[in-house]
Amino acid sequence: MADQILTTTDEVMDALGGTGAVAVLTGRTSPAASNWRGFDTFPANTYVVMTEALRALGKTAPDSLWGMKTAPEQERASA
């Protein structure tokens, strides 16, 4: 079964159990986590904990939701 791909901050937060659960997971306050629903990206320092939690649920989200940039295809091929 393929992973479910989530594409928005709202989808990620809902998949992880909602604002309160994401706040606990990331060590933030509920109001701070709630603000992320209106943002295009999450804070970069939440990337590892949130993507690991998603993976455990069989879900993924693009790295760009955390402001991560990937190397252009040429750079990856030569590495």
Steps between C-alpha positions, in 0.01 A plus 500: 500500500640840402548773755232762519649832389383808688546836331400771750578594857134437587512145360821424689365633827173311465687179418715542811197535726425871490646815646537375857676181396735689268579748778596214733696321227703811417529644850310815407197666652158430349460863385838486321413171330157634411663785307669248270164414346500842334860476380637347181783334694581364844808612694801316357604374844183286517584309181655186648248438777200567277617302198590204721154512658340514155712209380383292796143561379581405140477860384745742343514868415729696272817633663399843373229515770791561739679739267751232402664534163633205306804505278433533131496167316845566346665550837348179638613298198860614536519445877 
